[in-house]
């Protein structure tokens, strides 16, 4: 089981920025994909951004140009830099990892609240 520990959530005003971090308990080279999903109240969990072990990225249309996902293999950590935040970005953000054996793992989630 891969342990994923998230940090960096909080309350911010619209237009502000936050950076989320997700530290994995094993080397990122054993993880095919890492990234972030979010879930707003009353809605389904949705993709925010993903990064592969070779550095390819994928973003939800709603966050393109505002969010940036990066990784630090030396620290087995993935980051999500969120700029120009909007109230609709509010939700619980979950770190996600897919191992090379195709197993899926989730973090506990971190709350992001954007006030208008």
N, C-alpha and C positions, 0 to 999 in steps of 0.2 A: 504494500500500500504506500503510495506516494503521499507524504504530508505536504500541504500547501498552506503557508502562513501569509495572510494578507495584512497590509497596513496602509495607512494614509488617507482613509476616508474622513469625512467630517462635514461641517456646514459651511457653505460659501455663498456669497451673493452672486446673482446672475452676472455673467461677464468675467467672473473670477477663474482661478485655476486651482487644480489639485493634482498631486501625483500619487498614484497607487503603486505599491510594491507587492510582489508575490515571491516568496522564497520557497524553493523546493527542497525536499529532504534528500534528494539524490541528484546525481549529475544530470545536467540538462542534455547531455549527449545521449541519454537513454530515453529522452522524451521527444517524440516526433513533433508535437505541437504544444505550445502553451499559449494562454490568452485569457481573455476576460469576457464574461457574459454579465448581463444585469437583469434584474427583475423589479419592475415597478409594482406598486400595490394594485392588485386586481388584474395584473397582466401576466403573460407567460414570460419565462426567461428567454432573453434574446442575445444574439451574438453582438459583441461590441468590437473586438479586435483580436486577431490571432497572429502568432509569429511561429514559423517553423524552425527546426533545428539548423537549417541553412540560411535563415534570415529573411525568408519571404514573408510578406505581411498581407493581411486581409482586414478590411474595415467595413462596418455597417455604413450604409449610405448616410445615415443621420449624423455620423460623427466624422466623416471624411473632411480633412482640412482643419479640424479642431483638435482631434486626439492623435497621439502618436504612441505606438507600442515599440519598446526596445527590450533587449535582453543583455545580461552580463553573465556570460558562461562561467567566468571565474568565481562568481558569487552564487551561481545557480538561481538567479533572480530575474524576473521579468517586471518591467515597469510600464505603467500607463500614464502618460502625461496628458492631462485634460485641460484644455484652454477654452476660453469663450463659453463657459458653461451656461446652460439654459435650465430653466425649471424642469423641463421634460427629461433632463438627464438624471433626475432624482431616482434613486432606487438602491437596492442592495447589489453590490458588484461582487461577483464570484470569480475567483481564479480557477482556471481549467487547465488540465494537462492530459495529454494522450500519449501513453508510452508506446514504444516500438512494438510491444506485444498487443497493441490496440486497446488496452484497458484504459478506462476513463476515470479521472480523479478530480475532485472538487475541493476547494477551500471552504471555510466556514462562512465567508461573506463579510463585506465591510460596507457600512451605510454611507451613501453620498446624498446629501440634501442640498439642493440649490434653491435659494429663496429669490423671489422676484422683487 
